[in-house]
């Protein structure tokens, strides 16, 4: 029984599909200048992801209607 579980745990990730994720090339000069102009200390990697990948983009695109 344990062998079947182990085999399933090893085989399932091989046949499952994952989403395609491609990183965009960062504009290094723009990121450096933006970091110099900020008063808060942020990491350049955080700034890169915040600019290029919005975690709630789909939530912002939802249109709410007022039915009253």
PDB file of N, CA, C and O in Angstrom:
ATOM      1  N   UNK A   1       0.829  -1.201   0.000  1.00  0.00           N
ATOM      2  CA  UNK A   1       0.000   0.000   0.000  1.00  0.00           C
ATOM      3  C   UNK A   1       0.869   1.260   0.000  1.00  0.00           C
ATOM      4  O   UNK A   1       0.567   2.240  -0.681  1.00  0.00           O
ATOM      5  N   UNK A   2       1.949   1.215   0.774  1.00  0.00           N
ATOM      6  CA  UNK A   2       2.830   2.380   0.817  1.00  0.00           C
ATOM      7  C   UNK A   2       3.512   2.594  -0.526  1.00  0.00           C
ATOM      8  O   UNK A   2       3.771   3.730  -0.924  1.00  0.00           O
ATOM      9  N   UNK A   3       3.801   1.509  -1.218  1.00  0.00           N
ATOM     10  CA  UNK A   3       4.452   1.625  -2.521  1.00  0.00           C
ATOM     11  C   UNK A   3       3.552   2.346  -3.519  1.00  0.00           C
ATOM     12  O   UNK A   3       4.016   3.160  -4.317  1.00  0.00           O
ATOM     13  N   UNK A   4       2.280   2.040  -3.464  1.00  0.00           N
ATOM     14  CA  UNK A   4       1.338   2.688  -4.382  1.00  0.00           C
ATOM     15  C   UNK A   4       1.275   4.186  -4.108  1.00  0.00           C
ATOM     16  O   UNK A   4       1.239   4.986  -5.044  1.00  0.00           O
ATOM     17  N   UNK A   5       1.263   4.570  -2.848  1.00  0.00           N
ATOM     18  CA  UNK A   5       1.232   5.992  -2.493  1.00  0.00           C
ATOM     19  C   UNK A   5       2.506   6.691  -2.946  1.00  0.00           C
ATOM     20  O   UNK A   5       2.456   7.805  -3.466  1.00  0.00           O
ATOM     21  N   UNK A   6       3.621   6.052  -2.754  1.00  0.00           N
ATOM     22  CA  UNK A   6       4.893   6.657  -3.159  1.00  0.00           C
ATOM     23  C   UNK A   6       4.957   6.796  -4.672  1.00  0.00           C
ATOM     24  O   UNK A   6       5.399   7.825  -5.183  1.00  0.00           O
ATOM     25  N   UNK A   7       4.524   5.781  -5.385  1.00  0.00           N
ATOM     26  CA  UNK A   7       4.526   5.845  -6.848  1.00  0.00           C
ATOM     27  C   UNK A   7       3.589   6.945  -7.336  1.00  0.00           C
ATOM     28  O   UNK A   7       3.931   7.684  -8.259  1.00  0.00           O
ATOM     29  N   UNK A   8       2.424   7.058  -6.733  1.00  0.00           N
ATOM     30  CA  UNK A   8       1.492   8.122  -7.115  1.00  0.00           C
ATOM     31  C   UNK A   8       2.069   9.502  -6.832  1.00  0.00           C
ATOM     32  O   UNK A   8       1.915  10.422  -7.636  1.00  0.00           O
ATOM     33  N   UNK A   9       2.725   9.644  -5.703  1.00  0.00           N
ATOM     34  CA  UNK A   9       3.314  10.937  -5.362  1.00  0.00           C
ATOM     35  C   UNK A   9       4.451  11.312  -6.307  1.00  0.00           C
ATOM     36  O   UNK A   9       4.721  12.495  -6.513  1.00  0.00           O
ATOM     37  N   UNK A  10       5.104  10.337  -6.870  1.00  0.00           N
ATOM     38  CA  UNK A  10       6.184  10.617  -7.804  1.00  0.00           C
ATOM     39  C   UNK A  10       5.701  10.789  -9.241  1.00  0.00           C
ATOM     40  O   UNK A  10       6.318  11.521 -10.014  1.00  0.00           O
ATOM     41  N   UNK A  11       4.615  10.129  -9.605  1.00  0.00           N
ATOM     42  CA  UNK A  11       4.138  10.160 -10.986  1.00  0.00           C
ATOM     43  C   UNK A  11       3.208  11.339 -11.252  1.00  0.00           C
ATOM     44  O   UNK A  11       3.257  11.917 -12.338  1.00  0.00           O
ATOM     45  N   UNK A  12       2.386  11.703 -10.319  1.00  0.00           N
ATOM     46  CA  UNK A  12       1.395  12.763 -10.530  1.00  0.00           C
ATOM     47  C   UNK A  12       2.046  14.095 -10.930  1.00  0.00           C
ATOM     48  O   UNK A  12       1.549  14.731 -11.860  1.00  0.00           O
ATOM     49  N   UNK A  13       3.113  14.547 -10.291  1.00  0.00           N
ATOM     50  CA  UNK A  13       3.717  15.808 -10.746  1.00  0.00           C
ATOM     51  C   UNK A  13       4.301  15.735 -12.155  1.00  0.00           C
ATOM     52  O   UNK A  13       4.408  16.761 -12.827  1.00  0.00           O
ATOM     53  N   UNK A  14       4.671  14.569 -12.605  1.00  0.00           N
ATOM     54  CA  UNK A  14       5.237  14.443 -13.942  1.00  0.00           C
ATOM     55  C   UNK A  14       4.194  14.619 -15.037  1.00  0.00           C
ATOM     56  O   UNK A  14       4.508  15.124 -16.115  1.00  0.00           O
ATOM     57  N   UNK A  15       2.978  14.214 -14.777  1.00  0.00           N
ATOM     58  CA  UNK A  15       1.939  14.287 -15.803  1.00  0.00           C
ATOM     59  C   UNK A  15       1.009  15.489 -15.628  1.00  0.00           C
ATOM     60  O   UNK A  15       0.138  15.717 -16.468  1.00  0.00           O
ATOM     61  N   UNK A  16       1.174  16.239 -14.578  1.00  0.00           N
ATOM     62  CA  UNK A  16       0.303  17.392 -14.370  1.00  0.00           C
ATOM     63  C   UNK A  16       0.823  18.592 -15.155  1.00  0.00           C
ATOM     64  O   UNK A  16       2.012  18.692 -15.461  1.00  0.00           O
ATOM     65  N   UNK A  17      -0.083  19.483 -15.467  1.00  0.00           N
ATOM     66  CA  UNK A  17       0.271  20.674 -16.241  1.00  0.00           C
ATOM     67  C   UNK A  17       0.517  21.841 -15.296  1.00  0.00           C
ATOM     68  O   UNK A  17      -0.125  21.963 -14.253  1.00  0.00           O
ATOM     69  N   UNK A  18       1.434  22.673 -15.673  1.00  0.00           N
ATOM     70  CA  UNK A  18       1.680  23.883 -14.899  1.00  0.00           C
ATOM     71  C   UNK A  18       1.501  25.083 -15.817  1.00  0.00           C
ATOM     72  O   UNK A  18       1.538  24.955 -17.041  1.00  0.00           O
ATOM     73  N   UNK A  19       1.310  26.226 -15.224  1.00  0.00           N
ATOM     74  CA  UNK A  19       1.120  27.415 -16.034  1.00  0.00           C
ATOM     75  C   UNK A  19       2.458  27.906 -16.557  1.00  0.00           C
ATOM     76  O   UNK A  19       3.495  27.732 -15.918  1.00  0.00           O
ATOM     77  N   UNK A  20       2.418  28.517 -17.722  1.00  0.00           N
ATOM     78  CA  UNK A  20       3.638  29.062 -18.304  1.00  0.00           C
ATOM     79  C   UNK A  20       3.887  30.425 -17.679  1.00  0.00           C
ATOM     80  O   UNK A  20       3.009  31.288 -17.668  1.00  0.00           O
ATOM     81  N   UNK A  21       5.077  30.603 -17.167  1.00  0.00           N
ATOM     82  CA  UNK A  21       5.422  31.840 -16.483  1.00  0.00           C
ATOM     83  C   UNK A  21       6.731  32.344 -17.054  1.00  0.00           C
ATOM     84  O   UNK A  21       7.761  31.682 -16.925  1.00  0.00           O
ATOM     85  N   UNK A  22       6.702  33.498 -17.678  1.00  0.00           N
ATOM     86  CA  UNK A  22       7.901  34.071 -18.265  1.00  0.00           C
ATOM     87  C   UNK A  22       8.191  35.401 -17.591  1.00  0.00           C
ATOM     88  O   UNK A  22       7.319  36.263 -17.482  1.00  0.00           O
ATOM     89  N   UNK A  23       9.415  35.553 -17.146  1.00  0.00           N
ATOM     90  CA  UNK A  23       9.827  36.805 -16.529  1.00  0.00           C
ATOM     91  C   UNK A  23      10.142  37.827 -17.608  1.00  0.00           C
ATOM     92  O   UNK A  23      10.749  37.496 -18.627  1.00  0.00           O
ATOM     93  N   UNK A  24       9.735  39.055 -17.387  1.00  0.00           N
ATOM     94  CA  UNK A  24      10.083  40.119 -18.313  1.00  0.00           C
ATOM     95  C   UNK A  24      11.454  40.659 -17.945  1.00  0.00           C
ATOM     96  O   UNK A  24      11.860  40.614 -16.784  1.00  0.00           O
ATOM     97  N   UNK A  25      12.155  41.163 -18.934  1.00  0.00           N
ATOM     98  CA  UNK A  25      13.478  41.721 -18.674  1.00  0.00           C
ATOM     99  C   UNK A  25      13.336  43.034 -17.914  1.00  0.00           C
ATOM    100  O   UNK A  25      12.562  43.903 -18.316  1.00  0.00           O
ATOM    101  N   UNK A  26      14.075  43.184 -16.822  1.00  0.00           N
ATOM    102  CA  UNK A  26      13.953  44.406 -16.032  1.00  0.00           C
ATOM    103  C   UNK A  26      14.691  45.568 -16.676  1.00  0.00           C
ATOM    104  O   UNK A  26      15.725  45.384 -17.319  1.00  0.00           O
ATOM    105  N   UNK A  27      14.155  46.747 -16.500  1.00  0.00           N
ATOM    106  CA  UNK A  27      14.830  47.966 -16.913  1.00  0.00           C
ATOM    107  C   UNK A  27      15.661  48.425 -15.715  1.00  0.00           C
ATOM    108  O   UNK A  27      15.150  49.078 -14.806  1.00  0.00           O
ATOM    109  N   UNK A  28      16.931  48.078 -15.727  1.00  0.00           N
ATOM    110  CA  UNK A  28      17.792  48.268 -14.565  1.00  0.00           C
ATOM    111  C   UNK A  28      17.962  49.742 -14.235  1.00  0.00           C
ATOM    112  O   UNK A  28      17.899  50.127 -13.068  1.00  0.00           O
ATOM    113  N   UNK A  29      18.175  50.562 -15.242  1.00  0.00           N
ATOM    114  CA  UNK A  29      18.383  51.992 -14.989  1.00  0.00           C
ATOM    115  C   UNK A  29      17.147  52.633 -14.360  1.00  0.00           C
ATOM    116  O   UNK A  29      17.261  53.452 -13.449  1.00  0.00           O
ATOM    117  N   UNK A  30      15.983  52.259 -14.846  1.00  0.00           N
ATOM    118  CA  UNK A  30      14.745  52.815 -14.298  1.00  0.00           C
ATOM    119  C   UNK A  30      14.521  52.354 -12.860  1.00  0.00           C
ATOM    120  O   UNK A  30      14.083  53.137 -12.018  1.00  0.00           O
ATOM    121  N   UNK A  31      14.820  51.088 -12.577  1.00  0.00           N
ATOM    122  CA  UNK A  31      14.660  50.579 -11.216  1.00  0.00           C
ATOM    123  C   UNK A  31      15.625  51.260 -10.253  1.00  0.00           C
ATOM    124  O   UNK A  31      15.244  51.604  -9.134  1.00  0.00           O
ATOM    125  N   UNK A  32      16.865  51.458 -10.676  1.00  0.00           N
ATOM    126  CA  UNK A  32      17.853  52.116  -9.808  1.00  0.00           C
ATOM    127  C   UNK A  32      17.463  53.561  -9.529  1.00  0.00           C
ATOM    128  O   UNK A  32      17.580  54.029  -8.396  1.00  0.00           O
ATOM    129  N   UNK A  33      17.003  54.264 -10.548  1.00  0.00           N
ATOM    130  CA  UNK A  33      16.613  55.656 -10.332  1.00  0.00           C
ATOM    131  C   UNK A  33      15.387  55.750  -9.433  1.00  0.00           C
ATOM    132  O   UNK A  33      15.279  56.671  -8.623  1.00  0.00           O
ATOM    133  N   UNK A  34      14.471  54.810  -9.572  1.00  0.00           N
ATOM    134  CA  UNK A  34      13.284  54.810  -8.717  1.00  0.00           C
ATOM    135  C   UNK A  34      13.655  54.489  -7.274  1.00  0.00           C
ATOM    136  O   UNK A  34      13.072  55.051  -6.347  1.00  0.00           O
ATOM    137  N   UNK A  35      14.612  53.595  -7.074  1.00  0.00           N
ATOM    138  CA  UNK A  35      15.058  53.275  -5.714  1.00  0.00           C
ATOM    139  C   UNK A  35      15.743  54.464  -5.056  1.00  0.00           C
ATOM    140  O   UNK A  35      15.589  54.681  -3.854  1.00  0.00           O
ATOM    141  N   UNK A  36      16.495  55.232  -5.830  1.00  0.00           N
ATOM    142  CA  UNK A  36      17.178  56.405  -5.278  1.00  0.00           C
ATOM    143  C   UNK A  36      16.190  57.495  -4.885  1.00  0.00           C
ATOM    144  O   UNK A  36      16.440  58.245  -3.942  1.00  0.00           O
ATOM    145  N   UNK A  37      15.077  57.590  -5.590  1.00  0.00           N
ATOM    146  CA  UNK A  37      14.091  58.640  -5.325  1.00  0.00           C
ATOM    147  C   UNK A  37      13.148  58.297  -4.179  1.00  0.00           C
ATOM    148  O   UNK A  37      12.463  59.184  -3.669  1.00  0.00           O
ATOM    149  N   UNK A  38      13.094  57.052  -3.768  1.00  0.00           N
ATOM    150  CA  UNK A  38      12.173  56.640  -2.700  1.00  0.00           C
ATOM    151  C   UNK A  38      12.761  56.952  -1.328  1.00  0.00           C
ATOM    152  O   UNK A  38      13.975  56.901  -1.127  1.00  0.00           O
ATOM    153  N   UNK A  39      11.884  57.271  -0.402  1.00  0.00           N
ATOM    154  CA  UNK A  39      12.331  57.535   0.966  1.00  0.00           C
ATOM    155  C   UNK A  39      12.334  56.264   1.802  1.00  0.00           C
ATOM    156  O   UNK A  39      13.051  56.181   2.799  1.00  0.00           O
ATOM    157  N   UNK A  40      11.539  55.274   1.406  1.00  0.00           N
ATOM    158  CA  UNK A  40      11.509  54.012   2.144  1.00  0.00           C
ATOM    159  C   UNK A  40      12.556  53.069   1.577  1.00  0.00           C
ATOM    160  O   UNK A  40      12.928  53.167   0.408  1.00  0.00           O
ATOM    161  N   UNK A  41      13.022  52.164   2.409  1.00  0.00           N
ATOM    162  CA  UNK A  41      14.010  51.204   1.918  1.00  0.00           C
ATOM    163  C   UNK A  41      13.279  49.965   1.418  1.00  0.00           C
ATOM    164  O   UNK A  41      12.667  49.234   2.197  1.00  0.00           O
ATOM    165  N   UNK A  42      13.349  49.743   0.131  1.00  0.00           N
ATOM    166  CA  UNK A  42      12.742  48.578  -0.493  1.00  0.00           C
ATOM    167  C   UNK A  42      13.810  47.848  -1.284  1.00  0.00           C
ATOM    168  O   UNK A  42      14.785  48.444  -1.743  1.00  0.00           O
ATOM    169  N   UNK A  43      13.612  46.572  -1.431  1.00  0.00           N
ATOM    170  CA  UNK A  43      14.541  45.774  -2.210  1.00  0.00           C
ATOM    171  C   UNK A  43      14.234  45.960  -3.691  1.00  0.00           C
ATOM    172  O   UNK A  43      13.079  46.152  -4.072  1.00  0.00           O
ATOM    173  N   UNK A  44      15.263  45.903  -4.516  1.00  0.00           N
ATOM    174  CA  UNK A  44      15.074  46.089  -5.949  1.00  0.00           C
ATOM    175  C   UNK A  44      14.240  44.953  -6.540  1.00  0.00           C
ATOM    176  O   UNK A  44      13.509  45.169  -7.506  1.00  0.00           O
ATOM    177  N   UNK A  45      14.337  43.763  -5.982  1.00  0.00           N
ATOM    178  CA  UNK A  45      13.541  42.631  -6.470  1.00  0.00           C
ATOM    179  C   UNK A  45      12.059  42.861  -6.179  1.00  0.00           C
ATOM    180  O   UNK A  45      11.206  42.581  -7.022  1.00  0.00           O
ATOM    181  N   UNK A  46      11.756  43.372  -4.985  1.00  0.00           N
ATOM    182  CA  UNK A  46      10.363  43.673  -4.641  1.00  0.00           C
ATOM    183  C   UNK A  46       9.800  44.735  -5.582  1.00  0.00           C
ATOM    184  O   UNK A  46       8.664  44.625  -6.044  1.00  0.00           O
ATOM    185  N   UNK A  47      10.584  45.742  -5.856  1.00  0.00           N
ATOM    186  CA  UNK A  47      10.136  46.806  -6.744  1.00  0.00           C
ATOM    187  C   UNK A  47       9.892  46.277  -8.154  1.00  0.00           C
ATOM    188  O   UNK A  47       8.929  46.673  -8.810  1.00  0.00           O
ATOM    189  N   UNK A  48      10.756  45.391  -8.615  1.00  0.00           N
ATOM    190  CA  UNK A  48      10.593  44.781  -9.940  1.00  0.00           C
ATOM    191  C   UNK A  48       9.290  43.998 -10.027  1.00  0.00           C
ATOM    192  O   UNK A  48       8.532  44.153 -10.984  1.00  0.00           O
ATOM    193  N   UNK A  49       9.027  43.153  -9.027  1.00  0.00           N
ATOM    194  CA  UNK A  49       7.801  42.360  -9.050  1.00  0.00           C
ATOM    195  C   UNK A  49       6.565  43.235  -8.869  1.00  0.00           C
ATOM    196  O   UNK A  49       5.532  42.967  -9.483  1.00  0.00           O
ATOM    197  N   UNK A  50       6.646  44.256  -8.056  1.00  0.00           N
ATOM    198  CA  UNK A  50       5.498  45.137  -7.840  1.00  0.00           C
ATOM    199  C   UNK A  50       5.139  45.891  -9.115  1.00  0.00           C
ATOM    200  O   UNK A  50       3.963  46.150  -9.371  1.00  0.00           O
ATOM    201  N   UNK A  51       6.130  46.242  -9.908  1.00  0.00           N
ATOM    202  CA  UNK A  51       5.868  46.965 -11.144  1.00  0.00           C
ATOM    203  C   UNK A  51       5.360  46.060 -12.261  1.00  0.00           C
ATOM    204  O   UNK A  51       4.486  46.458 -13.032  1.00  0.00           O
ATOM    205  N   UNK A  52       5.893  44.861 -12.351  1.00  0.00           N
ATOM    206  CA  UNK A  52       5.603  44.012 -13.506  1.00  0.00           C
ATOM    207  C   UNK A  52       4.534  42.956 -13.266  1.00  0.00           C
ATOM    208  O   UNK A  52       3.899  42.506 -14.218  1.00  0.00           O
ATOM    209  N   UNK A  53       4.322  42.553 -12.031  1.00  0.00           N
ATOM    210  CA  UNK A  53       3.378  41.472 -11.749  1.00  0.00           C
ATOM    211  C   UNK A  53       2.466  41.902 -10.613  1.00  0.00           C
ATOM    212  O   UNK A  53       2.889  41.993  -9.460  1.00  0.00           O
ATOM    213  N   UNK A  54       1.229  42.161 -10.947  1.00  0.00           N
ATOM    214  CA  UNK A  54       0.256  42.608  -9.962  1.00  0.00           C
ATOM    215  C   UNK A  54      -0.521  41.396  -9.465  1.00  0.00           C
ATOM    216  O   UNK A  54      -1.132  40.680 -10.258  1.00  0.00           O
ATOM    217  N   UNK A  55      -0.500  41.169  -8.174  1.00  0.00           N
ATOM    218  CA  UNK A  55      -1.142  39.972  -7.633  1.00  0.00           C
ATOM    219  C   UNK A  55      -2.664  40.063  -7.616  1.00  0.00           C
ATOM    220  O   UNK A  55      -3.339  39.035  -7.574  1.00  0.00           O
ATOM    221  N   UNK A  56      -3.207  41.257  -7.647  1.00  0.00           N
ATOM    222  CA  UNK A  56      -4.666  41.395  -7.601  1.00  0.00           C
ATOM    223  C   UNK A  56      -5.199  42.047  -8.872  1.00  0.00           C
ATOM    224  O   UNK A  56      -6.215  42.740  -8.828  1.00  0.00           O
ATOM    225  N   UNK A  57      -4.536  41.837  -9.991  1.00  0.00           N
ATOM    226  CA  UNK A  57      -4.959  42.462 -11.241  1.00  0.00           C
ATOM    227  C   UNK A  57      -6.355  42.020 -11.646  1.00  0.00           C
ATOM    228  O   UNK A  57      -7.150  42.835 -12.115  1.00  0.00           O
ATOM    229  N   UNK A  58      -6.661  40.748 -11.473  1.00  0.00           N
ATOM    230  CA  UNK A  58      -7.994  40.271 -11.853  1.00  0.00           C
ATOM    231  C   UNK A  58      -9.073  40.837 -10.950  1.00  0.00           C
ATOM    232  O   UNK A  58     -10.202  41.052 -11.392  1.00  0.00           O
ATOM    233  N   UNK A  59      -8.741  41.083  -9.687  1.00  0.00           N
ATOM    234  CA  UNK A  59      -9.731  41.657  -8.774  1.00  0.00           C
ATOM    235  C   UNK A  59     -10.024  43.102  -9.135  1.00  0.00           C
ATOM    236  O   UNK A  59     -11.139  43.579  -8.922  1.00  0.00           O
ATOM    237  N   UNK A  60      -9.049  43.799  -9.671  1.00  0.00           N
ATOM    238  CA  UNK A  60      -9.269  45.194 -10.050  1.00  0.00           C
ATOM    239  C   UNK A  60     -10.110  45.317 -11.309  1.00  0.00           C
ATOM    240  O   UNK A  60     -10.766  46.338 -11.515  1.00  0.00           O
ATOM    241  N   UNK A  61     -10.104  44.296 -12.151  1.00  0.00           N
ATOM    242  CA  UNK A  61     -10.849  44.348 -13.397  1.00  0.00           C
ATOM    243  C   UNK A  61     -12.325  44.013 -13.225  1.00  0.00           C
ATOM    244  O   UNK A  61     -13.096  44.146 -14.176  1.00  0.00           O
ATOM    245  N   UNK A  62     -12.734  43.585 -12.044  1.00  0.00           N
ATOM    246  CA  UNK A  62     -14.130  43.240 -11.797  1.00  0.00           C
ATOM    247  C   UNK A  62     -14.959  44.517 -11.789  1.00  0.00           C
ATOM    248  O   UNK A  62     -14.615  45.496 -11.127  1.00  0.00           O
ATOM    249  N   UNK A  63     -16.052  44.487 -12.532  1.00  0.00           N
ATOM    250  CA  UNK A  63     -16.941  45.646 -12.578  1.00  0.00           C
ATOM    251  C   UNK A  63     -18.102  45.407 -11.629  1.00  0.00           C
ATOM    252  O   UNK A  63     -18.780  44.383 -11.709  1.00  0.00           O
ATOM    253  N   UNK A  64     -18.323  46.346 -10.742  1.00  0.00           N
ATOM    254  CA  UNK A  64     -19.414  46.254  -9.784  1.00  0.00           C
ATOM    255  C   UNK A  64     -20.545  47.161 -10.249  1.00  0.00           C
ATOM    256  O   UNK A  64     -20.317  48.299 -10.659  1.00  0.00           O
ATOM    257  N   UNK A  65     -21.748  46.650 -10.181  1.00  0.00           N
ATOM    258  CA  UNK A  65     -22.915  47.409 -10.601  1.00  0.00           C
ATOM    259  C   UNK A  65     -23.788  47.715  -9.395  1.00  0.00           C
ATOM    260  O   UNK A  65     -23.942  46.891  -8.493  1.00  0.00           O
ATOM    261  N   UNK A  66     -24.347  48.899  -9.398  1.00  0.00           N
ATOM    262  CA  UNK A  66     -25.254  49.304  -8.339  1.00  0.00           C
ATOM    263  C   UNK A  66     -26.680  49.109  -8.847  1.00  0.00           C
ATOM    264  O   UNK A  66     -27.140  49.855  -9.711  1.00  0.00           O
ATOM    265  N   UNK A  67     -27.369  48.121  -8.321  1.00  0.00           N
ATOM    266  CA  UNK A  67     -28.701  47.773  -8.798  1.00  0.00           C
ATOM    267  C   UNK A  67     -29.816  48.447  -8.014  1.00  0.00           C
ATOM    268  O   UNK A  67     -30.979  48.071  -8.158  1.00  0.00           O
ATOM    269  N   UNK A  68     -29.500  49.397  -7.219  1.00  0.00           N
ATOM    270  CA  UNK A  68     -30.545  50.057  -6.433  1.00  0.00           C
ATOM    271  C   UNK A  68     -31.219  51.152  -7.199  1.00  0.00           C
ATOM    272  O   UNK A  68     -32.122  51.805  -6.677  1.00  0.00           O
TER     273      UNK A  68
END
